[in-house]
Amino acid sequence: QVQLVESGGDLVHPGGSLTLSCAVSERIKLIEALAWFRQTPGNEREFVAQINRDGNADYGSSVLGRFIIFRHDAENKMTLEMNRLVPEDTGVYYCNAVLEAAWGRGTQVTVSS
């Protein structure tokens, strides 16, 4: 079972930047697709971004142009670079190994002045 551990969540001001990291227990090269989701209380998890083994990436419409997802195969981790943050980006961010249906426990991001 793939294990995922998120880190990097913090309190940031609107307009700021933050990078989240997801440590992966398995050789990341064996995982076809990795993704980030986020969730706020009372809402369903929202798709943020996905990156496939071939490097192709996809983004949710609300983050397109502001967030960048990376795979770091040599370090067995995935990162999410978040720029021009807005309060609506607030939430718990989860790492997901798509085909393995594995989830991390999440890391809290709060965007507030």
C-alpha positions as CSV (number, residue, x, y, z in Angstrom):
1,Q,0.0,0.0,0.0
2,V,1.4,3.3,-1.1
3,Q,1.8,5.8,1.8
4,L,1.7,9.5,1.3
5,V,2.7,12.2,3.7
6,E,2.0,15.9,3.0
7,S,3.9,18.8,4.4
8,G,4.4,22.5,4.0
9,G,1.0,23.9,4.9
10,D,1.0,27.3,6.6
11,L,-0.7,30.6,7.1
12,V,0.0,33.0,4.2
13,H,-1.2,36.4,3.2
14,P,-3.2,37.0,0.0
15,G,-0.9,37.3,-2.9
16,G,1.8,35.2,-1.3
17,S,3.3,31.9,-2.3
18,L,3.7,28.5,-0.7
19,T,5.0,25.1,-1.8
20,L,3.5,21.9,-0.6
21,S,5.4,18.6,-0.6
22,C,4.1,15.0,-0.7
23,A,6.6,12.2,0.3
24,V,5.8,8.9,-1.4
25,S,6.7,5.5,0.2
26,E,7.0,3.6,-3.1
27,R,9.3,4.3,-6.0
28,I,7.5,7.2,-7.6
29,K,8.5,6.0,-11.0
30,L,6.1,3.1,-10.6
31,I,3.1,5.4,-9.9
32,E,1.2,6.3,-13.0
33,A,-0.6,9.4,-11.7
34,L,-0.3,11.6,-8.6
35,A,-2.7,14.4,-7.7
36,W,-3.5,17.1,-5.2
37,F,-7.0,17.7,-3.9
38,R,-8.3,20.2,-1.4
39,Q,-11.2,20.4,1.0
40,T,-12.9,22.9,3.2
41,P,-15.4,22.1,5.9
42,G,-18.8,21.1,4.6
43,N,-17.6,20.7,1.0
44,E,-16.4,17.8,-1.1
45,R,-12.8,17.4,-2.0
46,E,-11.9,19.5,-5.0
47,F,-9.5,18.5,-7.7
48,V,-6.4,20.8,-7.8
49,A,-3.8,19.3,-10.0
50,Q,-2.5,16.0,-11.4
51,I,0.8,14.9,-12.9
52,N,1.3,11.6,-14.8
53,R,4.4,9.5,-15.2
54,D,5.1,10.9,-18.6
55,G,5.1,14.4,-17.1
56,N,1.8,15.6,-18.5
57,A,-0.1,17.8,-16.0
58,D,-3.7,18.9,-15.6
59,Y,-5.1,21.6,-13.4
60,G,-8.4,22.6,-11.9
61,S,-9.8,25.8,-13.5
62,S,-9.6,27.8,-10.2
63,V,-5.8,27.3,-10.0
64,L,-4.7,27.2,-13.6
65,G,-1.9,29.7,-14.2
66,R,-1.2,30.1,-10.5
67,F,-0.2,26.6,-9.3
68,I,2.5,24.3,-10.7
69,I,2.7,20.5,-9.9
70,F,6.1,18.7,-10.1
71,R,7.3,15.1,-9.8
72,H,10.7,14.7,-8.3
73,D,11.6,11.1,-9.2
74,A,15.0,11.1,-7.6
75,E,13.6,12.3,-4.3
76,N,10.4,10.2,-4.4
77,K,8.2,13.2,-3.8
78,M,5.7,15.5,-5.5
79,T,5.4,19.2,-4.9
80,L,2.7,21.8,-5.5
81,E,4.0,25.4,-6.0
82,M,1.2,27.8,-5.2
83,N,1.4,31.4,-6.3
84,R,-0.8,34.5,-6.1
85,L,-2.8,32.8,-3.3
86,V,-6.3,34.0,-2.5
87,P,-8.5,33.3,0.5
88,E,-10.5,30.8,-1.6
89,D,-7.4,28.6,-1.7
90,T,-7.8,28.0,2.0
91,G,-8.3,24.3,2.8
92,V,-6.7,21.0,3.7
93,Y,-4.6,19.8,0.8
94,Y,-4.4,16.1,0.2
95,C,-1.9,14.1,-1.9
96,N,-3.4,11.2,-3.9
97,A,-2.0,8.3,-5.8
98,V,-4.8,8.0,-8.3
99,L,-4.8,4.4,-9.5
100,E,-3.7,3.0,-6.1
101,A,-6.5,5.0,-4.4
102,A,-4.2,6.1,-1.7
103,W,-4.5,9.3,0.3
104,G,-2.3,11.2,2.7
105,R,-3.7,12.8,5.9
106,G,-3.5,16.3,4.5
107,T,-1.8,19.6,5.3
108,Q,-3.6,22.9,6.2
109,V,-3.3,25.9,4.0
110,T,-4.8,29.2,5.3
111,V,-4.8,32.3,3.2
112,S,-5.7,35.3,5.2
113,S,-4.6,38.9,6.0
